[in-house]
Amino acid sequence: MAANIQLGTDQQFIDAWKSTGGRASEVAKLLGYTATSKVYYRRAKIEKRLSVVLSSAGDSNHKGRGDAGATPYDYNPRLRIDGFTGAAVVFSDCHWWPGISDTVAYKALLEVIKEIKPKLIVANGDILDGAQISRFGPIGWVKTPDVKAELDEAGARMTAIRRAAPNAHHIRTIGNHDLRYDSTLASRAAQFTGIKGFRLADHLCEWTETMSLWVNDGVVIKHRWHNGINAGRNNTLKAGKTMVTGHDHILQITPYLDYNGLRWAVQDGTLSDPGGPQFAYGEDNPSQANSGFVVLPFLKNGRMIDPEACRVIDGEAWFRGQKVASIKRKAVA
């Protein structure tokens, strides 16, 4: 069988695909392919290698993998950063709620970012809470913020974080609470597909969105995978990579050693207050949730060494043995 000859660079192929609106026959003419099957083969290779989506044109008689005329899947499943060195800050589970978002962990995050000047900042899912679209029903007649109020709050907080390190890469992984914004609209207002504002990404456009972020191949940052008390260990054990996850609000860093060497199970805590009204469904049961975030140091050779935690303890945030933020307590009369 003859090998598929690659004509043009990957970027030239992507540019040709986009300029033709995803019509393989026109891409073939532009780049000199003798058959559209070879164009489809090249597209599949590029999508897999670069984690991009090249959707087919909407022609009714279009042939390909069956996505012609359909709404493209616009969630980037994987983003890669190779050759990264320096510090990366990862926080998650903000569940921002108007009026109570200025938590100790949030204040500490801004202080640490300004101090260490990270090259990468990752918001690792659940930026929104989505109280009025939650899978948990309301408790009594408690008043919860509407979606617009949450969006405004999230936008303001994310802007403040970005401004604290304007030269860093700003990436947002998708959490299950974040997805509820999109899925609620998709299930109830499908006629508005494609209109700006119906995706959470439209409101946080200065943050690159992805399902997972791979840094230097050995570190995977994503919102969640396994659940339960052993989630962190199971994540890195089964992935064979250092895994940095949120979702369970646990702040824990555990080394894992096997014949492949050392990797880490990192759970990055929550930027919210675990005792806040967002989590009333927990019925004040004992919880391992802990406010804080993590810092990942990468050496010049790209290897990650011991992750560091900024942890909130009794209303005070501690990082590298120093108190970086605390609750302003009212004086007793």
Order of alpha helices (4+ residues) and beta strands (2+ residues): alpha-alpha-alpha-beta-beta-alpha-beta-alpha-beta-alpha-beta-beta-beta-alpha-beta-beta-beta-beta-beta-beta-beta
